[in-house]
């Protein structure tokens, strides 16, 4: 089975995702949690100065795709990049979030949390269409 994202495309996806996480103003700990890796590995990935050992590459690739999908859905939903970026940290009354932030779900529930947020945004976009 091939990886979800390969080669130079993967390098570009990693750079893009790291920029998204920076735009979301995530701390090092939050970045590591969203990426599903130890803080030190996430910091190395952000700095791109050292090779990073990724233990479960397919799960990492899935996370990259989900983060890209979340950002795309937010961009469509809000149009304004500043509002799209701030939504991740905003408290939400939707049943899925129960007054918490999407960030709390993504950091606290790991891959499942990312999937839930992406699914929520996709379904919300479909309802709006």
N, CA, C and O atoms as a DFTB+ gen file, in Angstrom:
516 C
 N C O
     1  1       0.846      -1.185       0.000
     2  2       0.000       0.000       0.000
     3  2       0.890       1.247       0.000
     4  3       1.862       1.316       0.752
     5  1       0.564       2.217      -0.829
     6  2       1.348       3.447      -0.886
     7  2       0.840       4.428       0.151
     8  3      -0.299       4.345       0.612
     9  1       1.713       5.363       0.507
    10  2       1.329       6.399       1.463
    11  2       0.288       7.314       0.852
    12  3       0.211       7.467      -0.367
    13  1      -0.510       7.918       1.715
    14  2      -1.548       8.857       1.299
    15  2      -0.941      10.024       0.523
    16  3      -1.476      10.452      -0.501
    17  1       0.170      10.524       1.021
    18  2       0.868      11.646       0.391
    19  2       2.315      11.198       0.200
    20  3       2.934      10.716       1.148
    21  1       2.866      11.347      -0.999
    22  2       4.201      10.836      -1.275
    23  2       5.160      11.932      -1.718
    24  3       4.750      12.985      -2.206
    25  1       6.462      11.653      -1.534
    26  2       7.561      12.418      -2.096
    27  2       7.503      13.904      -1.893
    28  3       7.237      14.393      -0.795
    29  1       7.763      14.634      -2.991
    30  2       7.803      16.092      -2.907
    31  2       6.433      16.661      -2.569
    32  3       6.329      17.723      -1.955
    33  1       5.385      15.954      -2.971
    34  2       4.041      16.392      -2.608
    35  2       3.892      16.371      -1.097
    36  3       3.283      17.268      -0.515
    37  1       4.449      15.343      -0.459
    38  2       4.372      15.246       0.989
    39  2       5.148      16.382       1.654
    40  3       4.679      16.970       2.628
    41  1       6.324      16.685       1.133
    42  2       7.109      17.782       1.700
    43  2       6.334      19.095       1.606
    44  3       6.329      19.889       2.546
    45  1       5.685      19.314       0.477
    46  2       4.878      20.528       0.310
    47  2       3.684      20.512       1.257
    48  3       3.328      21.545       1.824
    49  1       3.063      19.344       1.430
    50  2       1.920      19.232       2.346
    51  2       2.359      19.515       3.773
    52  3       1.647      20.191       4.516
    53  1       3.520      19.008       4.163
    54  2       4.023      19.253       5.521
    55  2       4.263      20.744       5.722
    56  3       3.873      21.297       6.750
    57  1       4.895      21.397       4.764
    58  2       5.140      22.851       4.884
    59  2       3.819      23.609       4.990
    60  3       3.685      24.519       5.808
    61  1       2.855      23.235       4.169
    62  2       1.557      23.905       4.189
    63  2       0.853      23.691       5.517
    64  3       0.315      24.635       6.095
    65  1       0.853      22.453       6.005
    66  2       0.200      22.153       7.282
    67  2       0.882      22.893       8.426
    68  3       0.205      23.412       9.313
    69  1       2.199      22.950       8.420
    70  2       2.898      23.673       9.490
    71  2       2.532      25.152       9.454
    72  3       2.423      25.782      10.506
    73  1       2.339      25.718       8.263
    74  2       1.911      27.114       8.157
    75  2       0.480      27.280       8.665
    76  3       0.168      28.269       9.329
    77  1      -0.387      26.324       8.357
    78  2      -1.770      26.366       8.848
    79  2      -1.777      26.350      10.373
    80  3      -2.471      27.149      11.003
    81  1      -1.004      25.441      10.966
    82  2      -0.980      25.335      12.427
    83  2      -0.419      26.602      13.055
    84  3      -0.852      27.012      14.132
    85  1       0.544      27.222      12.383
    86  2       1.062      28.513      12.858
    87  2      -0.013      29.585      12.744
    88  3      -0.180      30.396      13.654
    89  1      -0.747      29.594      11.622
    90  2      -1.831      30.569      11.436
    91  2      -2.935      30.377      12.481
    92  3      -3.574      31.343      12.899
    93  1      -3.151      29.139      12.895
    94  2      -4.130      28.848      13.952
    95  2      -3.601      29.246      15.327
    96  3      -4.333      29.186      16.315
    97  1      -2.344      29.649      15.394
    98  2      -1.672      30.086      16.620
    99  2      -1.611      28.980      17.663
   100  3      -1.855      29.213      18.847
   101  1      -1.282      27.774      17.211
   102  2      -1.154      26.649      18.128
   103  2       0.186      26.703      18.856
   104  3       1.206      27.087      18.284
   105  1       0.163      26.317      20.112
   106  2       1.401      26.197      20.883
   107  2       2.161      24.968      20.389
   108  3       1.633      24.183      19.600
   109  1       3.398      24.802      20.853
   110  2       4.169      23.603      20.491
   111  2       3.438      22.344      20.941
   112  3       3.379      21.362      20.201
   113  1       2.886      22.365      22.140
   114  2       2.167      21.201      22.670
   115  2       0.931      20.896      21.832
   116  3       0.662      19.738      21.510
   117  1       0.180      21.940      21.480
   118  2      -1.021      21.751      20.664
   119  2      -0.660      21.232      19.268
   120  3      -1.333      20.353      18.730
   121  1       0.411      21.788      18.691
   122  2       0.867      21.333      17.384
   123  2       1.228      19.858      17.425
   124  3       0.831      19.088      16.549
   125  1       1.981      19.468      18.444
   126  2       2.377      18.061      18.590
   127  2       1.157      17.166      18.744
   128  3       1.107      16.087      18.154
   129  1       0.175      17.596      19.525
   130  2      -1.029      16.788      19.745
   131  2      -1.827      16.630      18.452
   132  3      -2.295      15.535      18.141
   133  1      -1.982      17.712      17.703
   134  2      -2.741      17.649      16.452
   135  2      -2.022      16.758      15.446
   136  3      -2.664      16.026      14.692
   137  1      -0.695      16.817      15.430
   138  2       0.084      15.987      14.505
   139  2       0.260      14.554      15.004
   140  3       0.676      13.676      14.248
   141  1      -0.059      14.321      16.280
   142  2       0.055      12.979      16.832
   143  2       1.483      12.528      17.025
   144  3       1.814      11.366      16.791
   145  1       2.327      13.442      17.451
   146  2       3.738      13.097      17.640
   147  2       4.279      13.772      18.892
   148  3       3.694      14.735      19.387
   149  1       5.396      13.267      19.400
   150  2       6.014      13.924      20.560
   151  2       6.379      15.375      20.243
   152  3       6.681      15.710      19.097
   153  1       6.348      16.215      21.249
   154  2       6.622      17.641      21.053
   155  2       7.943      17.889      20.345
   156  3       8.013      18.738      19.456
   157  1       8.989      17.168      20.720
   158  2      10.308      17.385      20.129
   159  2      10.296      17.078      18.630
   160  3      10.902      17.805      17.843
   161  1       9.615      16.013      18.239
   162  2       9.542      15.659      16.815
   163  2       8.777      16.721      16.036
   164  3       9.156      17.068      14.917
   165  1       7.699      17.238      16.626
   166  2       6.924      18.288      15.962
   167  2       7.759      19.552      15.816
   168  3       7.677      20.234      14.795
   169  1       8.556      19.868      16.824
   170  2       9.421      21.046      16.762
   171  2      10.465      20.877      15.659
   172  3      10.745      21.823      14.922
   173  1      11.039      19.686      15.542
   174  2      12.000      19.415      14.471
   175  2      11.338      19.552      13.111
   176  3      11.920      20.106      12.178
   177  1      10.115      19.043      13.005
   178  2       9.388      19.131      11.740
   179  2       9.131      20.589      11.380
   180  3       9.263      20.982      10.221
   181  1       8.768      21.381      12.370
   182  2       8.505      22.800      12.142
   183  2       9.775      23.518      11.691
   184  3       9.736      24.366      10.799
   185  1      10.883      23.175      12.306
   186  2      12.148      23.826      11.965
   187  2      12.768      23.260      10.698
   188  3      13.577      23.926      10.052
   189  1      12.399      22.043      10.339
   190  2      12.892      21.348       9.149
   191  2      14.410      21.326       9.085
   192  3      14.990      21.281       8.000
   193  1      15.055      21.357      10.246
   194  2      16.514      21.305      10.283
   195  2      17.029      19.881      10.442
   196  3      18.174      19.591      10.097
   197  1      16.205      19.009      10.952
   198  2      16.632      17.652      11.229
   199  2      15.619      16.677      10.656
   200  3      14.440      16.993      10.498
   201  1      16.108      15.484      10.350
   202  2      15.199      14.429       9.905
   203  2      14.335      14.019      11.082
   204  3      14.816      13.937      12.212
   205  1      13.083      13.766      10.827
   206  2      12.147      13.381      11.872
   207  2      11.711      11.956      11.614
   208  3      11.285      11.618      10.510
   209  1      11.818      11.121      12.633
   210  2      11.369       9.746      12.503
   211  2       9.867       9.699      12.767
   212  3       9.405      10.039      13.856
   213  1       9.119       9.276      11.760
   214  2       7.674       9.182      11.873
   215  2       7.319       7.709      11.997
   216  3       7.527       6.933      11.063
   217  1       6.783       7.325      13.146
   218  2       6.546       5.916      13.436
   219  2       5.360       5.339      12.688
   220  3       5.423       4.201      12.223
   221  1       4.314       6.075      12.563
   222  2       3.123       5.560      11.881
   223  2       2.799       6.506      10.734
   224  3       1.942       7.383      10.846
   225  1       3.504       6.305       9.635
   226  2       3.439       7.253       8.530
   227  2       2.040       7.383       7.947
   228  3       1.641       8.481       7.560
   229  1       1.289       6.293       7.874
   230  2      -0.036       6.398       7.271
   231  2      -0.970       7.253       8.127
   232  3      -1.738       8.048       7.585
   233  1      -0.920       7.105       9.443
   234  2      -1.751       7.938      10.321
   235  2      -1.327       9.404      10.207
   236  3      -2.172      10.299      10.231
   237  1      -0.031       9.646      10.086
   238  2       0.466      11.011       9.927
   239  2      -0.053      11.607       8.621
   240  3      -0.489      12.758       8.589
   241  1      -0.006      10.823       7.549
   242  2      -0.506      11.285       6.258
   243  2      -1.993      11.607       6.328
   244  3      -2.448      12.593       5.747
   245  1      -2.737      10.790       7.027
   246  2      -4.172      11.039       7.195
   247  2      -4.393      12.346       7.950
   248  3      -5.265      13.138       7.590
   249  1      -3.599      12.569       9.001
   250  2      -3.698      13.827       9.755
   251  2      -3.424      15.025       8.843
   252  3      -4.140      16.025       8.896
   253  1      -2.386      14.920       8.006
   254  2      -2.078      16.011       7.081
   255  2      -3.287      16.310       6.199
   256  3      -3.679      17.465       6.035
   257  1      -3.870      15.257       5.638
   258  2      -5.034      15.437       4.764
   259  2      -6.218      16.046       5.486
   260  3      -6.926      16.887       4.931
   261  1      -6.437      15.625       6.724
   262  2      -7.556      16.173       7.502
   263  2      -7.345      17.650       7.822
   264  3      -8.279      18.447       7.728
   265  1      -6.128      18.014       8.198
   266  2      -5.835      19.413       8.509
   267  2      -6.014      20.276       7.262
   268  3      -6.585      21.364       7.331
   269  1      -5.528      19.789       6.128
   270  2      -5.723      20.525       4.870
   271  2      -7.211      20.663       4.550
   272  3      -7.656      21.721       4.105
   273  1      -7.979      19.599       4.775
   274  2      -9.420      19.644       4.522
   275  2     -10.149      20.578       5.463
   276  3     -11.071      21.284       5.054
   277  1      -9.741      20.588       6.724
   278  2     -10.349      21.494       7.709
   279  2     -10.098      22.939       7.296
   280  3     -11.012      23.763       7.314
   281  1      -8.857      23.245       6.923
   282  2      -8.536      24.622       6.538
   283  2      -9.298      25.034       5.283
   284  3      -9.787      26.160       5.187
   285  1      -9.395      24.120       4.327
   286  2     -10.140      24.431       3.105
   287  2     -11.608      24.711       3.427
   288  3     -12.184      25.676       2.924
   289  1     -12.210      23.869       4.264
   290  2     -13.616      24.063       4.638
   291  2     -13.806      25.378       5.383
   292  3     -14.800      26.072       5.170
   293  1     -12.867      25.725       6.251
   294  2     -12.958      26.992       6.985
   295  2     -12.842      28.186       6.037
   296  3     -13.540      29.187       6.194
   297  1     -11.957      28.066       5.058
   298  2     -11.791      29.151       4.080
   299  2     -13.069      29.359       3.279
   300  3     -13.465      30.494       3.013
   301  1     -13.713      28.260       2.897
   302  2     -14.974      28.351       2.159
   303  2     -16.064      28.917       3.063
   304  3     -16.843      29.775       2.648
   305  1     -16.110      28.438       4.280
   306  2     -17.165      28.833       5.224
   307  2     -17.102      30.321       5.564
   308  3     -18.129      30.998       5.612
   309  1     -15.888      30.825       5.799
   310  2     -15.753      32.201       6.281
   311  2     -15.268      33.189       5.230
   312  3     -15.530      34.385       5.353
   313  1     -14.571      32.725       4.206
   314  2     -14.044      33.640       3.207
   315  2     -12.873      34.461       3.724
   316  3     -11.850      34.576       3.049
   317  1     -13.011      35.020       4.888
   318  2     -11.973      35.830       5.520
   319  2     -11.024      34.902       6.282
   320  3     -11.443      34.195       7.198
   321  1      -9.742      34.908       5.899
   322  2      -8.772      33.984       6.494
   323  2      -8.600      34.209       7.995
   324  3      -8.391      33.253       8.743
   325  1      -8.683      35.437       8.433
   326  2      -8.542      35.732       9.855
   327  2      -9.663      35.070      10.667
   328  3      -9.410      34.471      11.712
   329  1     -10.895      35.184      10.181
   330  2     -12.037      34.541      10.857
   331  2     -11.916      33.031      10.797
   332  3     -12.221      32.346      11.774
   333  1     -11.473      32.500       9.660
   334  2     -11.304      31.054       9.513
   335  2     -10.285      30.531      10.521
   336  3     -10.507      29.504      11.162
   337  1      -9.174      31.239      10.657
   338  2      -8.135      30.806      11.591
   339  2      -8.585      30.910      13.042
   340  3      -8.226      30.063      13.860
   341  1      -9.353      31.915      13.367
   342  2      -9.773      32.100      14.763
   343  2     -10.855      31.104      15.179
   344  3     -11.018      30.854      16.373
   345  1     -11.600      30.527      14.231
   346  2     -12.663      29.570      14.566
   347  2     -12.127      28.389      15.358
   348  3     -12.795      27.906      16.272
   349  1     -10.948      27.922      15.027
   350  2     -10.352      26.759      15.692
   351  2     -10.254      26.992      17.203
   352  3     -10.404      26.054      17.986
   353  1     -10.002      28.234      17.610
   354  2      -9.836      28.569      19.026
   355  2     -11.113      29.121      19.676
   356  3     -11.132      29.405      20.874
   357  1     -12.158      29.268      18.890
   358  2     -13.404      29.845      19.399
   359  2     -14.291      28.765      20.012
   360  3     -14.329      27.629      19.540
   361  1     -14.987      29.135      21.048
   362  2     -15.937      28.219      21.678
   363  2     -17.158      28.098      20.771
   364  3     -17.620      29.089      20.206
   365  1     -17.675      26.877      20.638
   366  2     -18.746      26.610      19.680
   367  2     -19.891      25.914      20.394
   368  3     -19.676      24.978      21.163
   369  1     -21.110      26.376      20.135
   370  2     -22.287      25.808      20.799
   371  2     -22.874      24.607      20.068
   372  3     -23.830      24.002      20.553
   373  1     -22.317      24.247      18.905
   374  2     -22.812      23.072      18.185
   375  2     -22.706      21.835      19.077
   376  3     -21.802      21.735      19.906
   377  1     -23.625      20.908      18.902
   378  2     -23.685      19.718      19.755
   379  2     -22.349      18.982      19.812
   380  3     -21.963      18.497      20.875
   381  1     -21.645      18.891      18.704
   382  2     -20.367      18.186      18.680
   383  2     -19.378      18.788      19.664
   384  3     -18.620      18.060      20.305
   385  1     -19.378      20.107      19.789
   386  2     -18.390      20.790      20.615
   387  2     -18.876      21.046      22.033
   388  3     -18.068      21.209      22.947
   389  1     -20.186      21.083      22.221
   390  2     -20.760      21.256      23.557
   391  2     -20.127      22.434      24.302
   392  3     -19.778      22.321      25.477
   393  1     -19.985      23.554      23.608
   394  2     -19.442      24.754      24.229
   395  2     -17.930      24.804      24.279
   396  3     -17.365      25.773      24.786
   397  1     -17.262      23.787      23.766
   398  2     -15.800      23.763      23.740
   399  2     -15.307      24.223      22.371
   400  3     -16.097      24.545      21.484
   401  1     -13.997      24.247      22.221
   402  2     -13.382      24.670      20.969
   403  2     -13.085      23.454      20.087
   404  3     -12.898      22.345      20.586
   405  1     -13.046      23.674      18.780
   406  2     -12.631      22.609      17.862
   407  2     -11.222      22.145      18.224
   408  3     -10.913      20.957      18.125
   409  1     -10.379      23.067      18.636
   410  2      -9.017      22.735      19.032
   411  2      -9.002      21.718      20.173
   412  3      -8.165      20.816      20.197
   413  1      -9.935      21.869      21.122
   414  2     -10.003      20.925      22.238
   415  2     -10.303      19.513      21.748
   416  3      -9.743      18.541      22.254
   417  1     -11.173      19.408      20.780
   418  2     -11.526      18.110      20.201
   419  2     -10.337      17.535      19.427
   420  3     -10.041      16.345      19.533
   421  1      -9.663      18.374      18.657
   422  2      -8.541      17.907      17.844
   423  2      -7.340      17.498      18.689
   424  3      -6.622      16.568      18.325
   425  1      -7.110      18.173      19.804
   426  2      -5.968      17.813      20.653
   427  2      -6.326      16.713      21.649
   428  3      -5.473      15.901      22.009
   429  1      -7.561      16.681      22.087
   430  2      -7.957      15.716      23.106
   431  2      -8.366      14.358      22.571
   432  3      -8.262      13.359      23.283
   433  1      -8.827      14.300      21.338
   434  2      -9.326      13.033      20.782
   435  2      -8.448      12.492      19.663
   436  3      -8.773      11.472      19.055
   437  1      -7.336      13.169      19.387
   438  2      -6.392      12.679      18.392
   439  2      -6.975      12.618      16.991
   440  3      -7.704      13.511      16.560
   441  1      -6.637      11.544      16.292
   442  2      -7.074      11.365      14.915
   443  2      -8.599      11.382      14.812
   444  3      -9.157      11.954      13.875
   445  1      -9.259      10.763      15.766
   446  2     -10.729      10.756      15.770
   447  2     -11.279      12.176      15.898
   448  3     -12.278      12.508      15.260
   449  1     -10.645      13.008      16.706
   450  2     -11.074      14.393      16.853
   451  2     -10.931      15.176      15.561
   452  3     -11.817      15.949      15.196
   453  1      -9.809      14.978      14.862
   454  2      -9.628      15.634      13.566
   455  2     -10.704      15.193      12.581
   456  3     -11.255      16.009      11.842
   457  1     -10.997      13.893      12.579
   458  2     -12.029      13.370      11.678
   459  2     -13.394      13.972      11.997
   460  3     -14.149      14.323      11.090
   461  1     -13.707      14.091      13.278
   462  2     -14.998      14.654      13.678
   463  2     -15.130      16.113      13.244
   464  3     -16.174      16.526      12.740
   465  1     -14.071      16.884      13.443
   466  2     -14.100      18.300      13.048
   467  2     -14.249      18.412      11.531
   468  3     -15.047      19.211      11.043
   469  1     -13.484      17.615      10.788
   470  2     -13.572      17.653       9.325
   471  2     -14.973      17.251       8.864
   472  3     -15.541      17.887       7.976
   473  1     -15.524      16.213       9.458
   474  2     -16.870      15.754       9.107
   475  2     -17.905      16.843       9.416
   476  3     -18.798      17.106       8.610
   477  1     -17.776      17.470      10.584
   478  2     -18.691      18.548      10.969
   479  2     -18.665      19.673       9.939
   480  3     -19.713      20.143       9.496
   481  1     -17.462      20.103       9.562
   482  2     -17.341      21.209       8.609
   483  2     -17.854      20.815       7.228
   484  3     -18.506      21.617       6.559
   485  1     -17.571      19.599       6.800
   486  2     -18.053      19.139       5.492
   487  2     -19.562      19.111       5.473
   488  3     -20.176      19.590       4.519
   489  1     -20.182      18.553       6.519
   490  2     -21.630      18.497       6.580
   491  2     -22.250      19.881       6.693
   492  3     -23.309      20.141       6.121
   493  1     -21.596      20.763       7.426
   494  2     -22.070      22.131       7.561
   495  2     -22.009      22.840       6.212
   496  3     -22.911      23.604       5.869
   497  1     -20.949      22.589       5.449
   498  2     -20.826      23.180       4.110
   499  2     -21.928      22.658       3.197
   500  3     -22.484      23.421       2.407
   501  1     -22.255      21.370       3.292
   502  2     -23.304      20.782       2.450
   503  2     -24.672      21.363       2.791
   504  3     -25.498      21.591       1.907
   505  1     -24.904      21.600       4.084
   506  2     -26.187      22.196       4.493
   507  2     -26.317      23.621       3.995
   508  3     -27.416      24.085       3.688
   509  1     -25.178      24.319       3.915
   510  2     -25.186      25.726       3.488
   511  2     -25.344      25.866       1.985
   512  3     -25.769      26.914       1.499
   513  1     -25.003      24.812       1.240
   514  2     -25.012      24.899      -0.241
   515  2     -26.411      24.949      -0.799
   516  3     -26.589      25.023      -2.015
